[in-house]
């Protein structure tokens, strides 16, 4: 199967606008983001095949940084080159970053009102429907036999029992090994129709930049812009799994040295739950309120750039080699197992945290089920389901 459904490339503006819309509507955390991406780029726009998308997701799980943002950057990169990758990251990141900067300046949170809390709850229920649809679709395509279904089930069980980033990486590695042992007879060599926009030589340069900046990030700096950059670069470079896993690192980076108070940190974390897009944009809030220069908008920009750049450098550095490796039959067999394990990971995440944080009453289940049917049976546009779910959440807020 070709990695892309067609050879047409997209302009940076088109990529920016598509990801900006997703950045304004993708609630529910990293797993929900991946489900939104699959619906938009695999099913609707057909920019990627199912297998190529899951290969990219699997690679992002191995690398430090925010997995969903790296996946989005990779989609933009393969569709529109380096400029397309930058456009994808910008569109997906800026909406939530802007909202958190406004919150840092005292604009308040939408979750403070009854209607606002209901709206956010409705969006969480939409995330349940979208993740459930994605897991079902991927399971149908990627776990079609007993071996891969078993790999996915084992991965799901492990992640429900031990939900940590360490076990997440271990499950993916074990899935790849099982695929290499058991799925080799089904592997077929593939020939991609697009040219990887990053050469291996350039990829090595990006990896060198990643490790060089990481080494410099541990050099003590006086309080100022460089110290701020180093603190957030370390946080982005040393976290695996993304999402909430980065919070202890951020706390150590800004609260321990006294740049941000515990109260301000927790207030910003609460606000970060109420905005769409990647949780890593919490860094923009922290940079804005940090008690060292430059603070404000300039501090937010430095912190936001610093926390995302290590993951992007890692992806750019490894993707050229991954792109070559995945075309070999033996590697493809391993990827079959890895993709099955990723389906299991997403299935576990569908329960915790997506389901457990959203479905609290029978009426919640009814809204999520209705959204699921709209997506699966009626092929409704995800944006329409988001709007209807938000309205239903606001309606339920007055009935509670």
C-alpha positions in Angstrom: 0.0 0.0 0.0 1.4 3.4 -0.9 2.3 5.7 2.0 0.2 8.4 0.5 -3.0 8.2 -1.4 -1.7 10.5 -4.1 1.4 12.4 -5.2 -0.1 15.9 -5.0 1.6 18.1 -2.5 -0.2 20.8 -0.5 0.8 24.4 0.0 1.9 25.6 3.4 -1.2 27.8 3.6 -3.5 24.9 3.0 -1.7 22.8 5.7 -1.7 25.8 8.1 -5.5 26.3 7.7 -6.3 22.6 8.1 -4.2 22.3 11.3 -5.4 25.6 12.6 -9.0 24.3 12.5 -7.8 21.1 14.3 -6.0 23.2 16.8 -9.2 25.0 17.7 -11.3 21.8 17.9 -9.1 19.0 19.1 -10.0 18.5 22.8 -9.4 15.3 24.8 -5.6 15.0 25.0 -2.9 13.3 22.9 -4.9 10.1 22.1 -7.9 12.1 21.0 -5.6 14.2 18.8 -4.3 11.1 17.0 -7.9 10.0 16.4 -8.8 13.5 15.0 -5.7 13.3 12.7 -6.7 9.9 11.5 -10.2 11.0 10.7 -9.0 14.1 8.9 -5.9 12.9 7.0 -6.5 9.1 6.5 -10.2 8.9 6.0 -11.3 12.3 4.8 -8.4 13.9 2.9 -6.5 10.6 2.2 -3.1 12.3 2.6 -1.7 9.1 4.2 -2.5 5.5 4.1 -3.6 3.7 7.3 -0.3 1.9 7.6 1.9 5.0 6.9 -0.1 6.9 9.5 0.4 4.2 12.2 4.1 3.9 11.3 4.4 7.6 12.0 2.5 7.3 15.2 4.7 4.4 16.3 7.8 6.4 15.6 6.5 9.4 17.6 5.9 7.1 20.6 9.6 6.1 20.6 10.9 9.7 20.6 11.0 12.3 23.3 8.5 15.1 23.1 4.7 15.4 22.5 3.6 12.5 20.4 0.6 14.0 18.8 2.4 17.2 17.8 5.2 15.2 16.3 2.7 13.2 14.3 1.1 16.4 13.1 4.5 17.9 12.2 5.4 14.6 10.3 2.1 14.8 8.3 2.8 18.4 7.3 6.4 17.5 6.5 5.5 14.6 4.2 2.7 16.6 2.5 4.5 20.0 2.1 8.2 19.6 3.0 9.9 21.5 5.9 7.6 24.5 5.4 4.6 22.2 5.5 5.8 20.7 8.8 6.3 24.1 10.3 2.8 25.2 9.1 1.3 22.1 10.6 3.0 22.7 14.0 2.0 26.4 13.9 -1.6 25.8 13.1 -2.0 23.1 15.7 -0.1 24.9 18.5 -0.9 28.6 18.3 -4.7 28.5 19.3 -4.1 26.9 22.7 -0.9 28.8 23.3 -2.7 32.1 22.6 -5.5 31.2 25.0 -3.1 30.3 27.7 -1.1 33.5 27.3 -4.4 35.4 27.7 -5.1 33.4 30.8 -1.7 34.5 32.1 -2.8 38.1 31.6 -5.9 37.5 33.7 -8.5 36.9 31.0 -9.9 34.0 33.1 -11.1 30.5 32.1 -14.1 29.4 30.2 -14.6 26.6 32.7 -15.5 29.1 35.4 -19.2 29.4 34.4 -21.8 26.7 34.4 -22.3 26.9 30.6 -18.6 27.0 30.0 -18.1 23.9 32.1 -20.9 22.1 30.2 -19.4 23.1 26.9 -16.0 21.6 27.9 -17.7 18.4 29.2 -19.5 18.0 25.9 -16.3 18.3 24.0 -14.8 15.6 26.2 -17.8 13.3 25.2 -17.1 14.1 21.5 -13.5 12.9 22.1 -14.9 9.6 23.4 -16.8 9.1 20.2 -13.9 10.1 18.0 -11.3 7.9 19.8 -13.7 4.9 19.8 -14.2 5.3 16.0 -10.5 5.5 15.4 -9.7 2.4 17.6 -12.4 0.4 15.8 -11.2 1.5 12.3 -7.6 0.8 13.1 -8.4 -2.6 14.8 -10.3 -3.6 11.7 -7.4 -2.8 9.3 -4.4 -3.6 11.5 -5.5 -6.4 13.7 -7.3 -8.5 11.1 -5.9 -11.9 12.2 -5.5 -13.8 15.5 -1.8 -13.0 16.0 -2.1 -9.2 15.7 -5.4 -9.2 17.6 -3.6 -11.0 20.4 -0.7 -8.5 20.3 -3.1 -5.6 20.6 -5.0 -7.3 23.5 -1.8 -8.0 25.5 -0.8 -4.3 24.9 -4.2 -3.1 26.1 -4.0 -5.3 29.3 -0.5 -4.2 30.1 -1.3 -0.5 29.7 -4.5 -0.8 31.8 -2.5 -2.5 34.6 0.6 -0.4 34.4 -0.1 2.9 32.6 3.3 4.5 32.5 5.5 5.8 29.7 8.1 3.2 30.5 5.7 0.3 29.9 4.3 2.1 26.9 7.7 2.0 25.2 8.3 -1.5 26.3 4.9 -2.6 24.9 5.8 -1.1 21.5 9.2 -2.8 21.4 7.7 -6.1 22.4 5.0 -5.8 19.8 7.6 -5.2 17.1 9.6 -8.2 18.2 6.4 -10.4 18.2 5.6 -9.1 14.7 9.1 -9.9 13.5 8.7 -13.5 14.8 5.1 -14.2 13.9 4.1 -11.9 11.0 6.9 -12.3 8.6 5.0 -14.5 6.1 2.5 -11.7 5.6 5.0 -8.9 5.0 5.3 -7.4 1.6 7.8 -4.8 0.3 6.3 -1.4 -0.3 7.3 1.4 -2.6 6.3 4.9 -1.5 5.1 7.4 -4.0 6.6 10.5 -2.3 10.1 11.7 -1.7 11.2 12.1 1.9 12.0 15.8 2.2 14.8 15.3 4.6 18.0 13.5 3.5 20.0 11.1 5.8 22.8 13.6 5.9 20.5 16.4 7.0 18.9 14.0 9.5 22.2 13.4 11.1 22.7 17.2 11.4 19.3 17.5 13.2 20.3 14.7 15.6 23.6 16.5 16.3 21.7 19.7 17.0 19.3 17.8 19.4 22.2 16.4 21.5 24.3 19.5 21.3 21.5 21.7 22.6 20.7 19.1 25.3 24.3 19.2 26.5 24.2 23.0 26.7 20.9 22.9 28.5 22.6 21.4 31.5 25.2 24.2 31.7 24.3 26.6 34.6 23.0 30.0 33.3 22.1 33.2 35.1 18.4 33.9 35.3 17.3 35.2 32.0 16.2 34.2 28.5 19.0 31.5 28.1 18.1 29.9 31.4 14.5 29.9 30.5 15.2 28.3 27.1 17.4 25.7 28.8 14.8 24.7 31.4 12.1 24.1 28.9 14.4 22.4 26.4 15.4 19.9 29.1 11.7 19.3 29.8 10.9 18.7 26.2 13.9 16.5 25.5 13.7 14.2 28.5 10.0 13.3 28.5 8.6 10.2 26.7 4.9 9.8 26.1 4.1 13.5 26.1 0.9 14.8 27.6 0.7 14.8 31.4 4.0 13.0 31.7 5.8 16.3 31.3 4.2 18.0 34.3 6.7 16.8 36.9 9.6 18.0 34.7 8.0 21.4 34.2 7.3 21.7 38.0 11.0 20.9 38.7 12.0 23.4 36.0 10.1 26.4 37.1 8.7 25.9 40.6 11.8 24.5 42.3 14.0 27.4 41.3 11.3 29.8 42.4 10.4 31.2 39.0 6.7 30.3 39.3 4.7 29.7 42.5 2.9 26.4 43.2 -0.5 28.2 43.1 0.2 29.8 39.7 1.5 26.5 38.4 -1.7 24.7 39.4 -3.9 27.5 38.1 -2.2 27.3 34.7 -2.5 23.5 34.6 -6.2 23.8 35.2 -6.5 26.3 32.4 -4.5 24.0 30.1 -7.2 21.3 30.6 -9.8 23.7 29.2 -8.2 24.5 25.9 -7.8 22.4 22.7 -4.5 21.4 21.2 -1.4 19.9 22.9 -0.8 20.1 26.6 2.8 21.2 26.0 1.4 24.7 25.3 1.2 25.0 29.1 4.8 26.1 28.6 3.5 29.4 27.0 1.6 30.2 30.2 4.6 29.3 32.4 7.0 31.4 30.3 4.6 34.4 30.5 4.3 34.3 34.3 7.9 33.3 35.1 9.6 35.6 37.5 12.7 36.0 35.4 13.3 38.1 32.2 11.8 38.5 29.7 8.4 37.1 31.0 5.2 38.3 29.3 4.7 37.4 25.6 8.5 37.2 24.9 8.9 34.7 27.8 5.9 32.7 26.5 7.5 32.5 22.9 10.8 31.4 24.3 9.3 28.7 26.5 6.9 27.5 23.8 9.7 27.2 21.2 12.1 25.5 23.6 9.8 22.8 24.8 8.7 21.8 21.3 12.0 22.0 19.4 13.7 18.9 20.8 10.8 16.6 19.7 10.9 18.2 16.2 14.7 17.8 15.9 14.4 14.1 16.9 11.7 13.5 14.4 13.6 15.2 11.6 16.7 13.3 12.5 15.2 9.8 12.6 12.4 10.0 10.0 14.8 9.6 7.0 16.2 6.3 8.4 12.7 5.2 9.5 11.4 5.9 6.0 14.1 3.7 4.4 13.8 0.9 7.0 10.1 0.5 6.8 10.2 -0.5 3.1 12.1 -3.8 4.0 10.0 -6.9 4.4 11.6 -7.9 7.8 11.1 -4.4 9.2 7.6 -4.4 7.8 6.8 -7.6 9.7 8.0 -5.9 12.9 5.9 -2.8 12.1 2.8 -5.1 11.8 3.4 -6.1 15.4 4.2 -2.5 16.4 1.1 -1.1 14.8 -1.0 -3.8 16.5 0.5 -2.8 19.9 -0.3 0.9 19.1 -3.9 -0.1 18.6 -3.8 -1.8 22.0 -2.3 1.4 23.5 -5.1 3.5 22.0 -7.7 1.1 23.2 -6.4 1.3 26.8 -6.3 5.1 26.5 -9.9 5.1 25.3 -10.9 3.7 28.7 -8.4 5.7 30.8 -8.2 8.7 30.6 -10.7 9.5 27.8 -13.7 7.5 29.0 -13.1 7.8 32.8 -12.8 11.6 32.6 -15.9 12.1 30.5 -18.6 9.5 30.9 -20.0 9.9 34.4 -23.8 9.4 33.9 -26.1 7.6 31.5 -26.8 10.8 29.7 -23.1 11.2 29.1 -23.0 7.8 27.5 -26.0 8.7 25.3 -24.2 11.8 24.0 -21.0 9.8 23.3 -22.9 7.0 21.6 -24.8 9.5 19.4 -21.6 11.1 18.3 -20.1 7.7 17.6 -23.1 6.7 15.3 -22.9 10.0 13.5 -19.3 9.5 12.7 -19.4 5.8 11.9 -22.8 5.3 10.2 -23.7 8.7 8.9 -20.1 9.8 8.0 -20.8 13.2 9.6 -18.0 15.7 9.5 -16.1 15.7 12.8 -16.5 19.5 13.1 -20.3 19.0 13.0 -20.1 16.4 15.7 -17.9 18.7 17.8 -20.5 21.5 17.6 -23.4 19.1 18.4 -21.5 17.6 21.3 -20.7 21.1 22.7 -24.3 22.1 22.5 -25.4 18.8 24.2 -22.9 19.4 27.0 -24.2 22.8 27.6 -27.7 21.5 27.7 -26.8 18.7 30.1 -25.1 21.3 32.4 -28.5 22.8 33.2 -30.1 19.4 33.8 -27.5 18.3 36.4 
